[in-house]
């Protein structure tokens, strides 16, 4: 049995696979594989550990007639054509229960950094502009007691809600398709409709998957409904936001700042108008990027592969 790992990931994956007699081939260059490289290297593999940057579509599946299982090294799976996989009996896995805390920690870091204007303040020090203590310079805003609106109250959204409610006494409003009793009982979180979230939140943090319903749901219409000039945080997917409208909302002051770990496209061009705003902080999709979490993700991806190769139920199967 042969498995392709399409990018360098922690050795926990390879150790598990090789320990079970699987031949592992890895793409180890410090860049994403090209489409041609992916098609060539995967063609006689039964399993692929794939990254978000790998399009796993019909063409690829047809080019890999022995493919039994794809384990995405991520919780999101919008890079995979699930219907095409289902048609061919190819199982698809992802890595839930491994990265929620880590990604929520990043969302919180972005929120705190933008609230306290850390990018601007650091630039001030680096550029030699720090001359004296300022009575009125770099005034930011507090988190304590403010209202947080969470769009998408799943694993990451709930982890974020917990940190903000317990750590900063924040009132939590949320949107999801189904009520979250645990967060309501333990944190006093309230499920609200989208317009209420937009109108009442001082901070908005996005944690939904990218689907046809959430595509560009944060658009001009949504930004115009925001009443409190919130700080907007997105660690979900770039495409849930219309970036032209986001730029406009920053210019007009509809929002007070933005922290983005995801953009459209990725990588974001250094020419993007978003980078011209002092109150915007953008990170290069590093939500799950800690040693601990990536090691756990690698192990789960390998377990998904092993189960798929053996025809067993995947520990984390995408249905
Ligand atoms: P999850 O547990 O599946 O939670 C998703 C939440 O979104 C659920 O509460 C779901 O509602 C809600 N939702 C789905 N469609 C919605 C809609 N149309 N309107 C309102 N709410 C909706 O996923 P997760 O693990 O928290 O991850 C969320 C997303 O974060 C992933 O899909 C991925 O794209 C992104 N992510 C990014 C990074 C990063 O590195 N920046 C890392 C991990 C994940 P129900 O619960 O009612 O179904």
Boltz pocket constraint, residues with backbone or C-beta under 6 A from the ligand:
constraints:
  - pocket:
      binder: B
      contacts: [[A, 75], [A, 76], [A, 77], [A, 96], [A, 99], [A, 100], [A, 103], [A, 151], [A, 152], [A, 153], [A, 154], [A, 155], [A, 156], [A, 157], [A, 175], [A, 176], [A, 177], [A, 178], [A, 179], [A, 206], [A, 207], [A, 208], [A, 209], [A, 210], [A, 211], [A, 213], [A, 214], [A, 235], [A, 236], [A, 237], [A, 261], [A, 262], [A, 285], [A, 286], [A, 287], [A, 288]]
      max_distance: 6.0
